[in-house]
Amino acid sequence: MATTFAKAAETTQYAARLEHVSKSFATPGGQQLVLDDISLDVAPGEFVTLLGASGCGKSTLLNLVAGLDRPSAGTITTDGRPALMFQEHALFPWLTAGKNIELALKLRGVAKPERRERAEELLALVRLKGAHGKRVHELSGGMRQRAALARALAQESNLLLMDEPFSALDAITRDVLHDELTRIWAETGVSVLFVTHNVREAVRLAQRVVLLSSRPGRIAREWSVGIPQPRRIEDAPVAELSLEITDVLRGEIRRHGQH
């Protein structure tokens, strides 16, 4: 019943390994089982999306992998400490975009003379070159999420956890950030575990889509996405696989009595 941040075996076969993970919460009526017997591996450099209806436990599972909570049963091992990117940007408003990133570098132990240069490099990576001195209120929603992504990448983790980071953005900005995330993932080789309830977003981004059932969350089905990148959300193969996954998701929702 633990989350372990440790280097995996010397011949690393996974960035994250979940073995028979369950999670219960205490309620006035007794223990509520939210996640039940989840076993899942994320390979080095793999992009996996967790998909499911609202309330199925996706964010709870991500929090367990991040070490923000402990599983009630089972074990979670990651290849080092993961970096977490939230639905909201969670940038400190009293700091500039660059200083938010420099703070992450400071907490990682990067020497002060190196922080500015590294922050500039990360801002350039997310296409925010020249934004080091901008305050959070001066950034658009999309720019804030780019800065939050740069801050997450500053942790130099082998595993990036993303909890519906684009859900509050308009469709065009979200589509642009899909392209950017795909590019950054390819350039950095980081493993990504991405939570979403948007089927097309899941297919647009991932190498593998994992569908959770509801009440409690269990792995209902997985799909390998063999569609070459770059993909567009309106591409016919993306739409076709999205339709197949949506049909299964609807079946899960009906089976569990959700509306």
Secondary structure, 3 states (H helix, E strand, C coil): CEEEEECCCCCCCCCEEEEEEEEEEEECCEEEEEEEEEEEEECCCCEEEEECCCCCCHHHHHHHHHCCCCCCEEEEEEECCCEEECCCCCCCCCCEHHHHHHHHHHHCCCCHHHHHHHHHHHHHHCCCCCCCCCEHHHCCHHHHHHHHHHHHHCCCCCEEEEECCCCCCCHHHHHHHHHHHHHHHHHHCCEEEEEECCHHHHHHHCCEEEEECCCCECEEEEEECCCCCCCCCCCHHHHHHHHHHHHHHHHHHHHCCCC
